[in-house]
């Protein structure tokens, strides 16, 4: 079974990588709901002078110097209500966009995920059908989408269109991968008597 899990994980990873790549390169679904900054150069100039170091920034930020008093919380909630509100992953010095290296890492992330799902298929194989193994892969991807994408929509205001497209492309990629994985990671044939 170990060989089947390894092969199933590798096949799933390759399928997810290729199908996800198709969604990002041949369709607009990978960028659905994302907008470009208006007046980008002046905005970037302001960011360069205002933010001293790289990091993940949430704004508005609560003023923790006053503790968690009711007054401090009221001020924070009013700032949050009136906006702007956002989250910014910021790299002060820019990033070297090495596509080959980034694509390799992306493949490795998918490989780890595929091996984990193949392992689940392996431990449930004797009690499942081909269709139910595909469903397990699909449900695992839907679980991940609900667990990781929906909170960003809920807490940080990611566009609903982006969130739905993200979860949708994820589920389609993994469902197609599930076709291959379920065919590879299957129960051993019954021994003849």
Residue frames as qw, qx, qy, qz and C-alpha x, y, z in Angstrom:
[[0.000, 0.884, 0.467, 0.000, 0.00, 0.00, 0.00],
 [0.354, -0.699, 0.081, 0.616, 2.91, 2.37, 0.66],
 [0.331, -0.034, 0.583, 0.741, 3.87, 2.29, -3.02],
 [0.071, 0.654, 0.668, 0.347, 0.28, 3.08, -4.03],
 [0.236, -0.879, -0.281, 0.305, 0.16, 6.00, -1.57],
 [0.366, -0.503, 0.303, 0.722, 3.43, 7.41, -2.94],
 [0.231, 0.189, 0.685, 0.665, 2.31, 6.98, -6.56],
 [0.043, -0.769, -0.625, -0.124, -1.15, 8.37, -5.80],
 [0.290, -0.808, -0.124, 0.497, 0.38, 11.37, -4.04],
 [0.323, -0.297, 0.462, 0.771, 2.73, 12.04, -6.92],
 [0.140, 0.422, 0.729, 0.520, -0.07, 11.70, -9.49],
 [0.138, -0.843, -0.511, 0.102, -2.38, 13.96, -7.46],
 [0.326, -0.679, 0.064, 0.654, 0.33, 16.56, -7.07],
 [0.274, -0.052, 0.584, 0.763, 1.08, 16.61, -10.80],
 [0.038, 0.610, 0.708, 0.354, -2.61, 16.93, -11.69],
 [0.220, -0.862, -0.351, 0.291, -3.27, 19.71, -9.17],
 [0.353, -0.500, 0.248, 0.751, -0.16, 21.58, -10.33],
 [0.198, 0.122, 0.660, 0.715, -1.15, 21.36, -14.01],
 [0.060, -0.699, -0.673, -0.235, -4.86, 22.11, -13.56],
 [0.286, -0.817, -0.237, 0.441, -4.18, 24.99, -11.16],
 [0.330, -0.326, 0.373, 0.803, -1.59, 26.34, -13.60],
 [0.124, 0.414, 0.701, 0.566, -4.21, 26.20, -16.35],
 [0.162, -0.833, -0.525, 0.065, -6.66, 28.18, -14.21],
 [0.328, -0.747, -0.006, 0.579, -4.05, 30.85, -13.53],
 [0.273, -0.317, 0.505, 0.755, -2.56, 31.10, -16.99],
 [0.054, 0.227, 0.764, 0.602, -5.41, 30.35, -19.41],
 [0.223, -0.740, -0.588, -0.239, -8.34, 31.87, -17.50],
 [0.010, -0.608, 0.204, -0.767, -8.88, 34.91, -15.32],
 [0.745, -0.536, -0.352, -0.183, -10.08, 32.81, -12.38],
 [0.724, -0.126, -0.352, 0.580, -6.73, 33.01, -10.59],
 [0.216, 0.030, -0.148, 0.965, -7.02, 36.79, -10.35],
 [0.243, -0.608, -0.592, -0.469, -10.80, 37.08, -10.12],
 [0.456, -0.823, -0.339, 0.002, -11.81, 39.84, -7.72],
 [0.595, -0.406, 0.010, 0.693, -8.29, 41.35, -7.50],
 [0.278, 0.943, 0.166, 0.081, -7.90, 45.00, -8.49],
 [0.619, 0.248, -0.121, 0.735, -4.83, 47.08, -9.28],
 [0.294, -0.594, -0.320, 0.677, -3.94, 50.09, -7.16],
 [0.300, 0.892, 0.242, 0.237, -5.15, 53.38, -8.60],
 [0.045, 0.929, -0.295, 0.219, -2.29, 55.88, -8.80],
 [0.958, -0.148, -0.163, 0.185, 0.07, 52.99, -8.14],
 [0.603, 0.365, -0.260, 0.660, 3.34, 54.89, -8.30],
 [0.157, -0.605, 0.233, -0.745, 2.29, 57.58, -5.81],
 [0.845, -0.438, -0.017, -0.306, 0.80, 54.92, -3.51],
 [0.917, 0.023, -0.212, 0.337, 4.01, 52.85, -3.67],
 [0.332, 0.521, -0.270, 0.739, 6.07, 55.96, -2.99],
 [0.480, -0.604, 0.155, -0.616, 3.96, 56.70, 0.08],
 [0.957, -0.267, -0.095, -0.058, 4.33, 53.11, 1.28],
 [0.751, 0.285, -0.289, 0.521, 8.12, 53.21, 0.83],
 [0.111, 0.508, -0.318, 0.793, 8.41, 56.30, 3.00],
 [0.589, -0.485, 0.106, -0.638, 5.77, 55.33, 5.59],
 [0.961, -0.244, 0.030, -0.128, 6.52, 51.66, 6.30],
 [0.098, -0.806, 0.583, 0.019, 10.05, 51.01, 7.58],
 [0.194, -0.337, 0.920, 0.042, 10.18, 47.22, 7.43],
 [0.479, -0.006, -0.744, -0.465, 8.70, 44.22, 5.69],
 [0.158, 0.047, 0.846, -0.508, 5.85, 42.41, 7.40],
 [0.161, -0.498, -0.790, -0.320, 2.17, 41.60, 7.53],
 [0.034, 0.014, 0.278, -0.960, 0.19, 44.70, 8.48],
 [0.101, -0.611, -0.781, -0.085, -3.40, 44.93, 9.64],
 [0.044, -0.039, -0.148, 0.987, -5.11, 48.30, 9.71],
 [0.127, -0.790, 0.327, -0.503, -6.49, 49.97, 11.61],
 [0.571, 0.043, -0.735, 0.363, -4.55, 48.52, 14.52],
 [0.562, -0.755, -0.326, -0.086, -5.79, 48.55, 18.09],
 [0.094, 0.723, -0.428, 0.534, -3.84, 50.83, 20.44],
 [0.805, -0.256, -0.522, 0.117, -2.62, 48.27, 22.97],
 [0.298, 0.275, -0.440, 0.801, -0.84, 50.92, 25.09],
 [0.432, -0.322, 0.167, -0.826, -4.18, 51.69, 26.74],
 [0.282, -0.020, 0.915, -0.286, -4.85, 48.03, 27.50],
 [0.103, -0.316, -0.843, -0.422, -8.21, 46.56, 26.67],
 [0.122, 0.321, 0.491, -0.801, -10.33, 49.23, 28.31],
 [0.371, 0.646, 0.663, -0.081, -13.83, 49.91, 27.08],
 [0.153, 0.884, -0.027, -0.441, -12.80, 53.36, 25.86],
 [0.140, -0.507, 0.704, 0.478, -9.85, 52.02, 23.86],
 [0.348, 0.220, 0.893, 0.184, -12.04, 49.34, 22.34],
 [0.317, 0.792, 0.448, -0.268, -14.69, 51.93, 21.41],
 [0.063, 0.791, -0.330, -0.511, -12.06, 54.07, 19.65],
 [0.226, -0.246, 0.863, 0.380, -10.75, 51.04, 17.76],
 [0.363, 0.451, 0.816, 0.003, -14.23, 49.89, 16.71],
 [0.271, 0.860, 0.186, -0.391, -15.03, 53.39, 15.43],
 [0.017, -0.641, 0.585, 0.497, -11.80, 53.48, 13.39],
 [0.289, 0.011, 0.929, 0.231, -12.68, 50.05, 12.03],
 [0.361, 0.647, 0.642, -0.200, -16.23, 51.12, 11.18],
 [0.244, 0.885, 0.005, -0.396, -15.19, 54.30, 9.35],
 [0.872, 0.299, 0.220, 0.319, -12.21, 52.72, 7.55],
 [0.731, 0.341, -0.523, -0.274, -10.14, 52.20, 5.62],
 [0.786, -0.348, 0.486, -0.156, -9.67, 48.61, 6.72],
 [0.766, 0.524, -0.356, -0.111, -7.22, 46.16, 5.25],
 [0.829, -0.380, 0.351, 0.211, -4.40, 43.69, 5.45],
 [0.449, 0.833, -0.316, -0.069, -1.10, 44.23, 3.66],
 [0.896, -0.172, 0.206, 0.354, 1.66, 41.70, 3.03],
 [0.202, 0.969, -0.139, -0.019, 4.53, 44.12, 2.48],
 [0.848, -0.070, 0.104, 0.515, 8.09, 43.61, 1.28],
 [0.130, -0.891, 0.042, 0.433, 10.04, 46.87, 1.69],
 [0.188, -0.578, 0.586, 0.536, 12.85, 45.97, -0.68],
 [0.685, 0.389, -0.355, -0.504, 10.77, 44.10, -3.22],
 [0.809, -0.152, 0.565, -0.050, 11.15, 40.44, -4.11],
 [0.069, 0.422, -0.757, -0.494, 13.11, 38.58, -6.73],
 [0.810, 0.225, 0.219, -0.495, 10.38, 36.89, -8.74],
 [0.029, 0.388, -0.887, -0.250, 12.14, 33.65, -9.70],
 [0.781, 0.064, -0.115, -0.611, 9.30, 31.75, -11.35],
 [0.687, 0.206, -0.697, -0.013, 11.18, 28.46, -11.56],
 [0.180, 0.132, -0.770, 0.598, 11.96, 28.43, -7.85],
 [0.450, 0.004, 0.337, -0.827, 8.44, 29.56, -6.90],
 [0.789, 0.128, -0.340, -0.496, 6.82, 26.97, -9.19],
 [0.537, 0.174, -0.802, 0.194, 9.02, 24.25, -7.70],
 [0.082, -0.056, 0.676, -0.730, 7.95, 25.25, -4.18],
 [0.638, 0.073, 0.042, -0.766, 4.31, 25.30, -5.30],
 [0.746, 0.145, -0.608, -0.230, 4.71, 21.78, -6.66],
 [0.324, 0.130, -0.819, 0.456, 6.24, 20.65, -3.35],
 [0.365, -0.031, 0.438, -0.821, 3.32, 22.15, -1.38],
 [0.777, 0.130, -0.199, -0.583, 0.92, 20.21, -3.59],
 [0.611, 0.216, -0.760, 0.049, 3.02, 17.07, -3.21],
 [0.019, 0.101, -0.766, 0.634, 2.88, 17.22, 0.58],
 [0.567, 0.091, 0.248, -0.780, -0.90, 17.82, 0.46],
 [0.763, 0.225, -0.441, -0.415, -1.38, 15.02, -2.08],
 [0.421, 0.192, -0.852, 0.243, 0.64, 12.56, 0.00],
 [0.227, -0.022, 0.647, -0.728, -1.49, 13.38, 3.04],
 [0.707, 0.191, 0.036, -0.680, -4.72, 12.86, 1.09],
 [0.675, 0.278, -0.659, -0.182, -3.32, 9.67, -0.50],
 [0.121, 0.168, -0.862, 0.464, -2.52, 8.42, 2.99],
 [0.512, 0.101, 0.431, -0.737, -6.16, 9.00, 4.00],
 [0.764, 0.290, -0.315, -0.483, -7.24, 7.12, 0.88],
 [0.455, 0.307, -0.830, 0.097, -4.86, 4.31, 1.80],
 [0.067, -0.051, 0.826, -0.557, -6.24, 3.84, 5.30],
 [0.573, 0.273, 0.377, -0.674, -9.84, 3.95, 4.05],
 [0.325, 0.341, -0.681, -0.560, -9.32, 2.03, 0.78],
 [0.071, -0.060, -0.996, -0.006, -10.68, -1.31, 1.98],
 [0.137, 0.523, 0.726, -0.426, -14.01, 0.28, 2.93],
 [0.243, 0.651, 0.014, -0.719, -14.47, 2.60, -0.06],
 [0.709, 0.517, 0.449, 0.168, -15.42, 2.53, -3.72],
 [0.484, 0.211, 0.253, 0.811, -13.71, 4.42, -6.51],
 [0.068, -0.734, -0.334, -0.587, -16.44, 7.09, -6.41],
 [0.563, -0.804, -0.192, 0.017, -16.25, 7.49, -2.63],
 [0.689, -0.277, 0.067, 0.666, -12.45, 7.87, -2.79],
 [0.263, 0.451, 0.281, 0.806, -12.89, 10.68, -5.33],
 [0.345, -0.809, -0.315, -0.357, -15.45, 12.23, -3.00],
 [0.703, -0.573, -0.139, 0.398, -12.96, 12.04, -0.11],
 [0.517, 0.023, 0.158, 0.841, -10.42, 14.03, -2.14],
 [0.014, -0.611, -0.361, -0.705, -13.05, 16.58, -3.18],
 [0.524, -0.785, -0.307, -0.121, -14.33, 16.97, 0.38],
 [0.688, -0.378, -0.074, 0.616, -10.77, 17.40, 1.69],
 [0.326, 0.226, 0.212, 0.893, -10.26, 20.28, -0.76],
 [0.264, -0.705, -0.376, -0.540, -13.61, 21.84, 0.16],
 [0.674, -0.640, -0.281, 0.241, -12.69, 21.50, 3.84],
 [0.573, -0.165, 0.029, 0.802, -9.40, 23.31, 3.21],
 [0.099, 0.464, 0.328, 0.817, -11.15, 26.05, 1.24],
 [0.452, -0.757, -0.366, -0.297, -13.69, 26.60, 4.00],
 [0.721, -0.536, -0.189, 0.397, -11.01, 26.53, 6.67],
 [0.528, -0.242, 0.125, 0.805, -8.54, 28.88, 4.95],
 [0.151, 0.311, 0.407, 0.845, -10.32, 31.02, 2.34],
 [0.284, -0.730, -0.537, -0.312, -13.61, 31.82, 4.05],
 [0.499, -0.672, -0.281, 0.470, -11.99, 33.34, 7.17],
 [0.350, -0.121, 0.199, 0.907, -10.08, 35.82, 4.96],
 [0.112, -0.501, -0.526, -0.678, -13.39, 36.87, 3.41],
 [0.484, -0.705, -0.519, -0.015, -15.02, 37.02, 6.85],
 [0.551, -0.651, -0.165, 0.496, -12.33, 38.82, 8.85],
 [0.378, -0.384, 0.257, 0.802, -10.30, 40.77, 6.30],
 [0.420, 0.694, 0.153, -0.564, -12.85, 41.60, 3.64],
 [0.224, -0.173, 0.779, 0.559, -11.38, 39.58, 0.79],
 [0.505, 0.186, -0.244, -0.807, -13.81, 39.96, -2.12],
 [0.761, 0.066, 0.550, -0.337, -16.49, 37.27, -2.21],
 [0.777, 0.584, -0.133, -0.196, -15.90, 36.82, -5.96],
 [0.252, 0.642, -0.712, 0.133, -12.20, 36.10, -5.29],
 [0.431, -0.289, 0.766, -0.380, -13.04, 33.71, -2.44],
 [0.837, 0.265, 0.340, -0.338, -15.61, 31.75, -4.46],
 [0.683, 0.646, -0.332, -0.080, -13.30, 31.53, -7.49],
 [0.016, 0.603, -0.764, 0.231, -10.39, 30.47, -5.27],
 [0.583, -0.115, 0.727, -0.344, -12.37, 27.70, -3.56],
 [0.820, 0.445, 0.149, -0.326, -13.97, 26.68, -6.87],
 [0.562, 0.656, -0.502, -0.027, -10.70, 26.31, -8.76],
 [0.187, -0.467, 0.813, -0.294, -9.21, 24.49, -5.79],
 [0.713, 0.058, 0.588, -0.378, -12.11, 22.01, -5.67],
 [0.803, 0.548, -0.071, -0.223, -12.06, 21.41, -9.43],
 [0.304, 0.670, -0.672, 0.079, -8.28, 20.86, -9.41],
 [0.285, -0.318, 0.842, -0.330, -8.49, 18.40, -6.54],
 [0.807, 0.223, 0.366, -0.407, -11.57, 16.62, -7.94],
 [0.730, 0.590, -0.322, -0.121, -9.64, 15.94, -11.16],
 [0.110, 0.550, -0.790, 0.247, -6.64, 14.84, -9.10],
 [0.619, -0.148, 0.615, -0.467, -9.03, 12.61, -7.15],
 [0.876, 0.366, -0.086, -0.301, -9.82, 10.71, -10.36],
 [0.582, 0.526, -0.598, 0.163, -6.18, 9.66, -10.64],
 [0.132, -0.446, 0.725, -0.508, -5.55, 9.20, -6.93],
 [0.759, -0.055, 0.397, -0.513, -8.64, 7.03, -6.40],
 [0.883, 0.374, -0.233, -0.161, -7.63, 4.81, -9.31],
 [0.465, 0.509, -0.650, 0.320, -4.14, 4.29, -7.86],
 [0.094, -0.227, 0.753, -0.611, -4.85, 4.11, -4.13],
 [0.758, -0.112, -0.263, -0.586, -7.39, 1.31, -4.06],
 [0.784, -0.368, 0.439, -0.239, -8.00, -1.87, -2.09],
 [0.096, -0.379, 0.892, 0.229, -5.87, -4.88, -2.76],
 [0.662, 0.033, -0.539, -0.520, -7.63, -7.47, -4.90],
 [0.806, -0.332, 0.318, -0.373, -9.32, -10.16, -2.83],
 [0.102, -0.420, 0.896, 0.102, -7.22, -13.29, -2.50],
 [0.763, 0.074, -0.426, -0.481, -8.65, -16.22, -4.39],
 [0.626, -0.393, 0.594, -0.317, -9.29, -19.37, -2.39]]
